Amino acid sequence: MTTANDKDEIFAFPCDFPIKVMGRSTPEFTREIGALVAERDPAFKPETIEVRASSSGNYTGLTVVVHAQSRAHLDDIYRALTAHPDAKYVL
């Protein structure tokens, strides 16, 4: 039987955890994603976001590295990112 604590044992929290976000290329996308993460992770520095444009230029791929304190903290960040209207995929 798996419990909530067993899930936390997969990762040793706190830890740095990369999250990939793919979304529509808009002037605000990278800034807004950075702000969402910074609200939930005070150690996050938006200037560390890795940005890649798609070959067509319609989408932007971002990699943000968060300092997750717990599974619940990581889940909170994922929920905020997936709720962003321009985010299409969050991995």
Phi and psi restraints in degrees (range 20) as a CNS / XPLOR table:
assign (resid 1 and name C) (resid 2 and name N)
       (resid 2 and name CA) (resid 2 and name C) 1.0 -98.9 20.0 2
assign (resid 2 and name N) (resid 2 and name CA)
       (resid 2 and name C) (resid 3 and name N) 1.0 132.6 20.0 2
assign (resid 2 and name C) (resid 3 and name N)
       (resid 3 and name CA) (resid 3 and name C) 1.0 -111.3 20.0 2
assign (resid 3 and name N) (resid 3 and name CA)
       (resid 3 and name C) (resid 4 and name N) 1.0 171.7 20.0 2
assign (resid 3 and name C) (resid 4 and name N)
       (resid 4 and name CA) (resid 4 and name C) 1.0 -59.7 20.0 2
assign (resid 4 and name N) (resid 4 and name CA)
       (resid 4 and name C) (resid 5 and name N) 1.0 -36.5 20.0 2
assign (resid 4 and name C) (resid 5 and name N)
       (resid 5 and name CA) (resid 5 and name C) 1.0 -67.6 20.0 2
assign (resid 5 and name N) (resid 5 and name CA)
       (resid 5 and name C) (resid 6 and name N) 1.0 -32.6 20.0 2
assign (resid 5 and name C) (resid 6 and name N)
       (resid 6 and name CA) (resid 6 and name C) 1.0 -61.6 20.0 2
assign (resid 6 and name N) (resid 6 and name CA)
       (resid 6 and name C) (resid 7 and name N) 1.0 -37.0 20.0 2
assign (resid 6 and name C) (resid 7 and name N)
       (resid 7 and name CA) (resid 7 and name C) 1.0 -63.0 20.0 2
assign (resid 7 and name N) (resid 7 and name CA)
       (resid 7 and name C) (resid 8 and name N) 1.0 -40.7 20.0 2
assign (resid 7 and name C) (resid 8 and name N)
       (resid 8 and name CA) (resid 8 and name C) 1.0 -64.8 20.0 2
assign (resid 8 and name N) (resid 8 and name CA)
       (resid 8 and name C) (resid 9 and name N) 1.0 -25.6 20.0 2
assign (resid 8 and name C) (resid 9 and name N)
       (resid 9 and name CA) (resid 9 and name C) 1.0 -72.0 20.0 2
assign (resid 9 and name N) (resid 9 and name CA)
       (resid 9 and name C) (resid 10 and name N) 1.0 -15.0 20.0 2
assign (resid 9 and name C) (resid 10 and name N)
       (resid 10 and name CA) (resid 10 and name C) 1.0 -63.6 20.0 2
assign (resid 10 and name N) (resid 10 and name CA)
       (resid 10 and name C) (resid 11 and name N) 1.0 -37.7 20.0 2
assign (resid 10 and name C) (resid 11 and name N)
       (resid 11 and name CA) (resid 11 and name C) 1.0 -115.2 20.0 2
assign (resid 11 and name N) (resid 11 and name CA)
       (resid 11 and name C) (resid 12 and name N) 1.0 148.4 20.0 2
assign (resid 11 and name C) (resid 12 and name N)
       (resid 12 and name CA) (resid 12 and name C) 1.0 -94.9 20.0 2
assign (resid 12 and name N) (resid 12 and name CA)
       (resid 12 and name C) (resid 13 and name N) 1.0 99.7 20.0 2
assign (resid 12 and name C) (resid 13 and name N)
       (resid 13 and name CA) (resid 13 and name C) 1.0 -85.3 20.0 2
assign (resid 13 and name N) (resid 13 and name CA)
       (resid 13 and name C) (resid 14 and name N) 1.0 146.0 20.0 2
assign (resid 13 and name C) (resid 14 and name N)
       (resid 14 and name CA) (resid 14 and name C) 1.0 -73.2 20.0 2
assign (resid 14 and name N) (resid 14 and name CA)
       (resid 14 and name C) (resid 15 and name N) 1.0 154.2 20.0 2
assign (resid 14 and name C) (resid 15 and name N)
       (resid 15 and name CA) (resid 15 and name C) 1.0 -154.2 20.0 2
assign (resid 15 and name N) (resid 15 and name CA)
       (resid 15 and name C) (resid 16 and name N) 1.0 158.3 20.0 2
assign (resid 15 and name C) (resid 16 and name N)
       (resid 16 and name CA) (resid 16 and name C) 1.0 -84.0 20.0 2
assign (resid 16 and name N) (resid 16 and name CA)
       (resid 16 and name C) (resid 17 and name N) 1.0 131.7 20.0 2
assign (resid 16 and name C) (resid 17 and name N)
       (resid 17 and name CA) (resid 17 and name C) 1.0 -135.7 20.0 2
assign (resid 17 and name N) (resid 17 and name CA)
       (resid 17 and name C) (resid 18 and name N) 1.0 119.0 20.0 2
assign (resid 17 and name C) (resid 18 and name N)
       (resid 18 and name CA) (resid 18 and name C) 1.0 -79.1 20.0 2
assign (resid 18 and name N) (resid 18 and name CA)
       (resid 18 and name C) (resid 19 and name N) 1.0 138.0 20.0 2
assign (resid 18 and name C) (resid 19 and name N)
       (resid 19 and name CA) (resid 19 and name C) 1.0 -126.5 20.0 2
assign (resid 19 and name N) (resid 19 and name CA)
       (resid 19 and name C) (resid 20 and name N) 1.0 132.3 20.0 2
assign (resid 19 and name C) (resid 20 and name N)
       (resid 20 and name CA) (resid 20 and name C) 1.0 -102.0 20.0 2
assign (resid 20 and name N) (resid 20 and name CA)
       (resid 20 and name C) (resid 21 and name N) 1.0 133.9 20.0 2
assign (resid 20 and name C) (resid 21 and name N)
       (resid 21 and name CA) (resid 21 and name C) 1.0 -127.8 20.0 2
assign (resid 21 and name N) (resid 21 and name CA)
       (resid 21 and name C) (resid 22 and name N) 1.0 124.2 20.0 2
assign (resid 21 and name C) (resid 22 and name N)
       (resid 22 and name CA) (resid 22 and name C) 1.0 -112.7 20.0 2
assign (resid 22 and name N) (resid 22 and name CA)
       (resid 22 and name C) (resid 23 and name N) 1.0 132.0 20.0 2
assign (resid 22 and name C) (resid 23 and name N)
       (resid 23 and name CA) (resid 23 and name C) 1.0 -155.3 20.0 2
assign (resid 23 and name N) (resid 23 and name CA)
       (resid 23 and name C) (resid 24 and name N) 1.0 174.5 20.0 2
assign (resid 23 and name C) (resid 24 and name N)
       (resid 24 and name CA) (resid 24 and name C) 1.0 -62.4 20.0 2
assign (resid 24 and name N) (resid 24 and name CA)
       (resid 24 and name C) (resid 25 and name N) 1.0 139.6 20.0 2
assign (resid 24 and name C) (resid 25 and name N)
       (resid 25 and name CA) (resid 25 and name C) 1.0 -75.7 20.0 2
assign (resid 25 and name N) (resid 25 and name CA)
       (resid 25 and name C) (resid 26 and name N) 1.0 106.7 20.0 2
assign (resid 25 and name C) (resid 26 and name N)
       (resid 26 and name CA) (resid 26 and name C) 1.0 -131.1 20.0 2
assign (resid 26 and name N) (resid 26 and name CA)
       (resid 26 and name C) (resid 27 and name N) 1.0 158.1 20.0 2
assign (resid 26 and name C) (resid 27 and name N)
       (resid 27 and name CA) (resid 27 and name C) 1.0 -59.9 20.0 2
assign (resid 27 and name N) (resid 27 and name CA)
       (resid 27 and name C) (resid 28 and name N) 1.0 -26.6 20.0 2
assign (resid 27 and name C) (resid 28 and name N)
       (resid 28 and name CA) (resid 28 and name C) 1.0 -94.0 20.0 2
assign (resid 28 and name N) (resid 28 and name CA)
       (resid 28 and name C) (resid 29 and name N) 1.0 -14.9 20.0 2
assign (resid 28 and name C) (resid 29 and name N)
       (resid 29 and name CA) (resid 29 and name C) 1.0 -53.9 20.0 2
assign (resid 29 and name N) (resid 29 and name CA)
       (resid 29 and name C) (resid 30 and name N) 1.0 -55.4 20.0 2
assign (resid 29 and name C) (resid 30 and name N)
       (resid 30 and name CA) (resid 30 and name C) 1.0 -62.4 20.0 2
assign (resid 30 and name N) (resid 30 and name CA)
       (resid 30 and name C) (resid 31 and name N) 1.0 -43.6 20.0 2
assign (resid 30 and name C) (resid 31 and name N)
       (resid 31 and name CA) (resid 31 and name C) 1.0 -62.5 20.0 2
assign (resid 31 and name N) (resid 31 and name CA)
       (resid 31 and name C) (resid 32 and name N) 1.0 -44.1 20.0 2
assign (resid 31 and name C) (resid 32 and name N)
       (resid 32 and name CA) (resid 32 and name C) 1.0 -67.3 20.0 2
assign (resid 32 and name N) (resid 32 and name CA)
       (resid 32 and name C) (resid 33 and name N) 1.0 -40.1 20.0 2
assign (resid 32 and name C) (resid 33 and name N)
       (resid 33 and name CA) (resid 33 and name C) 1.0 -64.9 20.0 2
assign (resid 33 and name N) (resid 33 and name CA)
       (resid 33 and name C) (resid 34 and name N) 1.0 -42.6 20.0 2
assign (resid 33 and name C) (resid 34 and name N)
       (resid 34 and name CA) (resid 34 and name C) 1.0 -59.7 20.0 2
assign (resid 34 and name N) (resid 34 and name CA)
       (resid 34 and name C) (resid 35 and name N) 1.0 -41.4 20.0 2
assign (resid 34 and name C) (resid 35 and name N)
       (resid 35 and name CA) (resid 35 and name C) 1.0 -66.8 20.0 2
assign (resid 35 and name N) (resid 35 and name CA)
       (resid 35 and name C) (resid 36 and name N) 1.0 -40.4 20.0 2
assign (resid 35 and name C) (resid 36 and name N)
       (resid 36 and name CA) (resid 36 and name C) 1.0 -59.8 20.0 2
assign (resid 36 and name N) (resid 36 and name CA)
       (resid 36 and name C) (resid 37 and name N) 1.0 -45.4 20.0 2
assign (resid 36 and name C) (resid 37 and name N)
       (resid 37 and name CA) (resid 37 and name C) 1.0 -68.2 20.0 2
assign (resid 37 and name N) (resid 37 and name CA)
       (resid 37 and name C) (resid 38 and name N) 1.0 -43.8 20.0 2
assign (resid 37 and name C) (resid 38 and name N)
       (resid 38 and name CA) (resid 38 and name C) 1.0 -61.4 20.0 2
assign (resid 38 and name N) (resid 38 and name CA)
       (resid 38 and name C) (resid 39 and name N) 1.0 -32.2 20.0 2
assign (resid 38 and name C) (resid 39 and name N)
       (resid 39 and name CA) (resid 39 and name C) 1.0 -64.2 20.0 2
assign (resid 39 and name N) (resid 39 and name CA)
       (resid 39 and name C) (resid 40 and name N) 1.0 -30.5 20.0 2
assign (resid 39 and name C) (resid 40 and name N)
       (resid 40 and name CA) (resid 40 and name C) 1.0 -103.0 20.0 2
assign (resid 40 and name N) (resid 40 and name CA)
       (resid 40 and name C) (resid 41 and name N) 1.0 -14.5 20.0 2
assign (resid 40 and name C) (resid 41 and name N)
       (resid 41 and name CA) (resid 41 and name C) 1.0 -136.2 20.0 2
assign (resid 41 and name N) (resid 41 and name CA)
       (resid 41 and name C) (resid 42 and name N) 1.0 96.2 20.0 2
assign (resid 41 and name C) (resid 42 and name N)
       (resid 42 and name CA) (resid 42 and name C) 1.0 -60.4 20.0 2
assign (resid 42 and name N) (resid 42 and name CA)
       (resid 42 and name C) (resid 43 and name N) 1.0 -21.9 20.0 2
assign (resid 42 and name C) (resid 43 and name N)
       (resid 43 and name CA) (resid 43 and name C) 1.0 -82.1 20.0 2
assign (resid 43 and name N) (resid 43 and name CA)
       (resid 43 and name C) (resid 44 and name N) 1.0 -11.0 20.0 2
assign (resid 43 and name C) (resid 44 and name N)
       (resid 44 and name CA) (resid 44 and name C) 1.0 -70.8 20.0 2
assign (resid 44 and name N) (resid 44 and name CA)
       (resid 44 and name C) (resid 45 and name N) 1.0 137.4 20.0 2
assign (resid 44 and name C) (resid 45 and name N)
       (resid 45 and name CA) (resid 45 and name C) 1.0 -117.0 20.0 2
assign (resid 45 and name N) (resid 45 and name CA)
       (resid 45 and name C) (resid 46 and name N) 1.0 111.6 20.0 2
assign (resid 45 and name C) (resid 46 and name N)
       (resid 46 and name CA) (resid 46 and name C) 1.0 -54.8 20.0 2
assign (resid 46 and name N) (resid 46 and name CA)
       (resid 46 and name C) (resid 47 and name N) 1.0 -26.7 20.0 2
assign (resid 46 and name C) (resid 47 and name N)
       (resid 47 and name CA) (resid 47 and name C) 1.0 -69.8 20.0 2
assign (resid 47 and name N) (resid 47 and name CA)
       (resid 47 and name C) (resid 48 and name N) 1.0 -9.2 20.0 2
assign (resid 47 and name C) (resid 48 and name N)
       (resid 48 and name CA) (resid 48 and name C) 1.0 -88.9 20.0 2
assign (resid 48 and name N) (resid 48 and name CA)
       (resid 48 and name C) (resid 49 and name N) 1.0 -1.7 20.0 2
assign (resid 48 and name C) (resid 49 and name N)
       (resid 49 and name CA) (resid 49 and name C) 1.0 -64.9 20.0 2
assign (resid 49 and name N) (resid 49 and name CA)
       (resid 49 and name C) (resid 50 and name N) 1.0 129.4 20.0 2
assign (resid 49 and name C) (resid 50 and name N)
       (resid 50 and name CA) (resid 50 and name C) 1.0 -88.9 20.0 2
assign (resid 50 and name N) (resid 50 and name CA)
       (resid 50 and name C) (resid 51 and name N) 1.0 130.7 20.0 2
assign (resid 50 and name C) (resid 51 and name N)
       (resid 51 and name CA) (resid 51 and name C) 1.0 -120.0 20.0 2
assign (resid 51 and name N) (resid 51 and name CA)
       (resid 51 and name C) (resid 52 and name N) 1.0 131.8 20.0 2
assign (resid 51 and name C) (resid 52 and name N)
       (resid 52 and name CA) (resid 52 and name C) 1.0 -135.4 20.0 2
assign (resid 52 and name N) (resid 52 and name CA)
       (resid 52 and name C) (resid 53 and name N) 1.0 128.6 20.0 2
assign (resid 52 and name C) (resid 53 and name N)
       (resid 53 and name CA) (resid 53 and name C) 1.0 -87.1 20.0 2
assign (resid 53 and name N) (resid 53 and name CA)
       (resid 53 and name C) (resid 54 and name N) 1.0 146.8 20.0 2
assign (resid 53 and name C) (resid 54 and name N)
       (resid 54 and name CA) (resid 54 and name C) 1.0 -69.7 20.0 2
assign (resid 54 and name N) (resid 54 and name CA)
       (resid 54 and name C) (resid 55 and name N) 1.0 164.7 20.0 2
assign (resid 54 and name C) (resid 55 and name N)
       (resid 55 and name CA) (resid 55 and name C) 1.0 -62.4 20.0 2
assign (resid 55 and name N) (resid 55 and name CA)
       (resid 55 and name C) (resid 56 and name N) 1.0 -31.0 20.0 2
assign (resid 55 and name C) (resid 56 and name N)
       (resid 56 and name CA) (resid 56 and name C) 1.0 -85.2 20.0 2
assign (resid 56 and name N) (resid 56 and name CA)
       (resid 56 and name C) (resid 57 and name N) 1.0 -16.0 20.0 2
assign (resid 56 and name C) (resid 57 and name N)
       (resid 57 and name CA) (resid 57 and name C) 1.0 82.7 20.0 2
assign (resid 57 and name N) (resid 57 and name CA)
       (resid 57 and name C) (resid 58 and name N) 1.0 1.3 20.0 2
assign (resid 57 and name C) (resid 58 and name N)
       (resid 58 and name CA) (resid 58 and name C) 1.0 -81.7 20.0 2
assign (resid 58 and name N) (resid 58 and name CA)
       (resid 58 and name C) (resid 59 and name N) 1.0 -22.2 20.0 2
assign (resid 58 and name C) (resid 59 and name N)
       (resid 59 and name CA) (resid 59 and name C) 1.0 -127.3 20.0 2
assign (resid 59 and name N) (resid 59 and name CA)
       (resid 59 and name C) (resid 60 and name N) 1.0 155.0 20.0 2
assign (resid 59 and name C) (resid 60 and name N)
       (resid 60 and name CA) (resid 60 and name C) 1.0 -125.4 20.0 2
assign (resid 60 and name N) (resid 60 and name CA)
       (resid 60 and name C) (resid 61 and name N) 1.0 133.4 20.0 2
assign (resid 60 and name C) (resid 61 and name N)
       (resid 61 and name CA) (resid 61 and name C) 1.0 -103.3 20.0 2
assign (resid 61 and name N) (resid 61 and name CA)
       (resid 61 and name C) (resid 62 and name N) 1.0 130.8 20.0 2
assign (resid 61 and name C) (resid 62 and name N)
       (resid 62 and name CA) (resid 62 and name C) 1.0 -119.9 20.0 2
assign (resid 62 and name N) (resid 62 and name CA)
       (resid 62 and name C) (resid 63 and name N) 1.0 143.7 20.0 2
assign (resid 62 and name C) (resid 63 and name N)
       (resid 63 and name CA) (resid 63 and name C) 1.0 -119.9 20.0 2
assign (resid 63 and name N) (resid 63 and name CA)
       (resid 63 and name C) (resid 64 and name N) 1.0 121.1 20.0 2
assign (resid 63 and name C) (resid 64 and name N)
       (resid 64 and name CA) (resid 64 and name C) 1.0 -116.5 20.0 2
assign (resid 64 and name N) (resid 64 and name CA)
       (resid 64 and name C) (resid 65 and name N) 1.0 137.9 20.0 2
assign (resid 64 and name C) (resid 65 and name N)
       (resid 65 and name CA) (resid 65 and name C) 1.0 -110.0 20.0 2
assign (resid 65 and name N) (resid 65 and name CA)
       (resid 65 and name C) (resid 66 and name N) 1.0 115.2 20.0 2
assign (resid 65 and name C) (resid 66 and name N)
       (resid 66 and name CA) (resid 66 and name C) 1.0 -101.6 20.0 2
assign (resid 66 and name N) (resid 66 and name CA)
       (resid 66 and name C) (resid 67 and name N) 1.0 154.8 20.0 2
assign (resid 66 and name C) (resid 67 and name N)
       (resid 67 and name CA) (resid 67 and name C) 1.0 -101.6 20.0 2
assign (resid 67 and name N) (resid 67 and name CA)
       (resid 67 and name C) (resid 68 and name N) 1.0 89.9 20.0 2
assign (resid 67 and name C) (resid 68 and name N)
       (resid 68 and name CA) (resid 68 and name C) 1.0 -75.9 20.0 2
assign (resid 68 and name N) (resid 68 and name CA)
       (resid 68 and name C) (resid 69 and name N) 1.0 128.9 20.0 2
assign (resid 68 and name C) (resid 69 and name N)
       (resid 69 and name CA) (resid 69 and name C) 1.0 -86.8 20.0 2
assign (resid 69 and name N) (resid 69 and name CA)
       (resid 69 and name C) (resid 70 and name N) 1.0 -27.0 20.0 2
assign (resid 69 and name C) (resid 70 and name N)
       (resid 70 and name CA) (resid 70 and name C) 1.0 -163.0 20.0 2
assign (resid 70 and name N) (resid 70 and name CA)
       (resid 70 and name C) (resid 71 and name N) 1.0 171.9 20.0 2
assign (resid 70 and name C) (resid 71 and name N)
       (resid 71 and name CA) (resid 71 and name C) 1.0 -62.1 20.0 2
assign (resid 71 and name N) (resid 71 and name CA)
       (resid 71 and name C) (resid 72 and name N) 1.0 -40.4 20.0 2
assign (resid 71 and name C) (resid 72 and name N)
       (resid 72 and name CA) (resid 72 and name C) 1.0 -62.9 20.0 2
assign (resid 72 and name N) (resid 72 and name CA)
       (resid 72 and name C) (resid 73 and name N) 1.0 -39.6 20.0 2
assign (resid 72 and name C) (resid 73 and name N)
       (resid 73 and name CA) (resid 73 and name C) 1.0 -63.5 20.0 2
assign (resid 73 and name N) (resid 73 and name CA)
       (resid 73 and name C) (resid 74 and name N) 1.0 -45.4 20.0 2
assign (resid 73 and name C) (resid 74 and name N)
       (resid 74 and name CA) (resid 74 and name C) 1.0 -62.8 20.0 2
assign (resid 74 and name N) (resid 74 and name CA)
       (resid 74 and name C) (resid 75 and name N) 1.0 -42.8 20.0 2
assign (resid 74 and name C) (resid 75 and name N)
       (resid 75 and name CA) (resid 75 and name C) 1.0 -61.3 20.0 2
assign (resid 75 and name N) (resid 75 and name CA)
       (resid 75 and name C) (resid 76 and name N) 1.0 -38.7 20.0 2
assign (resid 75 and name C) (resid 76 and name N)
       (resid 76 and name CA) (resid 76 and name C) 1.0 -62.7 20.0 2
assign (resid 76 and name N) (resid 76 and name CA)
       (resid 76 and name C) (resid 77 and name N) 1.0 -41.5 20.0 2
assign (resid 76 and name C) (resid 77 and name N)
       (resid 77 and name CA) (resid 77 and name C) 1.0 -65.6 20.0 2
assign (resid 77 and name N) (resid 77 and name CA)
       (resid 77 and name C) (resid 78 and name N) 1.0 -44.2 20.0 2
assign (resid 77 and name C) (resid 78 and name N)
       (resid 78 and name CA) (resid 78 and name C) 1.0 -60.1 20.0 2
assign (resid 78 and name N) (resid 78 and name CA)
       (resid 78 and name C) (resid 79 and name N) 1.0 -44.0 20.0 2
assign (resid 78 and name C) (resid 79 and name N)
       (resid 79 and name CA) (resid 79 and name C) 1.0 -60.7 20.0 2
assign (resid 79 and name N) (resid 79 and name CA)
       (resid 79 and name C) (resid 80 and name N) 1.0 -42.6 20.0 2
assign (resid 79 and name C) (resid 80 and name N)
       (resid 80 and name CA) (resid 80 and name C) 1.0 -64.3 20.0 2
assign (resid 80 and name N) (resid 80 and name CA)
       (resid 80 and name C) (resid 81 and name N) 1.0 -41.7 20.0 2
assign (resid 80 and name C) (resid 81 and name N)
       (resid 81 and name CA) (resid 81 and name C) 1.0 -68.8 20.0 2
assign (resid 81 and name N) (resid 81 and name CA)
       (resid 81 and name C) (resid 82 and name N) 1.0 -42.5 20.0 2
assign (resid 81 and name C) (resid 82 and name N)
       (resid 82 and name CA) (resid 82 and name C) 1.0 -69.5 20.0 2
assign (resid 82 and name N) (resid 82 and name CA)
       (resid 82 and name C) (resid 83 and name N) 1.0 -21.7 20.0 2
assign (resid 82 and name C) (resid 83 and name N)
       (resid 83 and name CA) (resid 83 and name C) 1.0 -79.9 20.0 2
assign (resid 83 and name N) (resid 83 and name CA)
       (resid 83 and name C) (resid 84 and name N) 1.0 -14.7 20.0 2
assign (resid 83 and name C) (resid 84 and name N)
       (resid 84 and name CA) (resid 84 and name C) 1.0 -65.2 20.0 2
assign (resid 84 and name N) (resid 84 and name CA)
       (resid 84 and name C) (resid 85 and name N) 1.0 131.3 20.0 2
assign (resid 84 and name C) (resid 85 and name N)
       (resid 85 and name CA) (resid 85 and name C) 1.0 -63.3 20.0 2
assign (resid 85 and name N) (resid 85 and name CA)
       (resid 85 and name C) (resid 86 and name N) 1.0 -25.4 20.0 2
assign (resid 85 and name C) (resid 86 and name N)
       (resid 86 and name CA) (resid 86 and name C) 1.0 -94.4 20.0 2
assign (resid 86 and name N) (resid 86 and name CA)
       (resid 86 and name C) (resid 87 and name N) 1.0 -7.9 20.0 2
assign (resid 86 and name C) (resid 87 and name N)
       (resid 87 and name CA) (resid 87 and name C) 1.0 -79.8 20.0 2
assign (resid 87 and name N) (resid 87 and name CA)
       (resid 87 and name C) (resid 88 and name N) 1.0 123.6 20.0 2
assign (resid 87 and name C) (resid 88 and name N)
       (resid 88 and name CA) (resid 88 and name C) 1.0 -97.4 20.0 2
assign (resid 88 and name N) (resid 88 and name CA)
       (resid 88 and name C) (resid 89 and name N) 1.0 -38.3 20.0 2
assign (resid 88 and name C) (resid 89 and name N)
       (resid 89 and name CA) (resid 89 and name C) 1.0 -138.4 20.0 2
assign (resid 89 and name N) (resid 89 and name CA)
       (resid 89 and name C) (resid 90 and name N) 1.0 140.5 20.0 2
assign (resid 89 and name C) (resid 90 and name N)
       (resid 90 and name CA) (resid 90 and name C) 1.0 -132.3 20.0 2
assign (resid 90 and name N) (resid 90 and name CA)
       (resid 90 and name C) (resid 91 and name N) 1.0 118.9 20.0 2
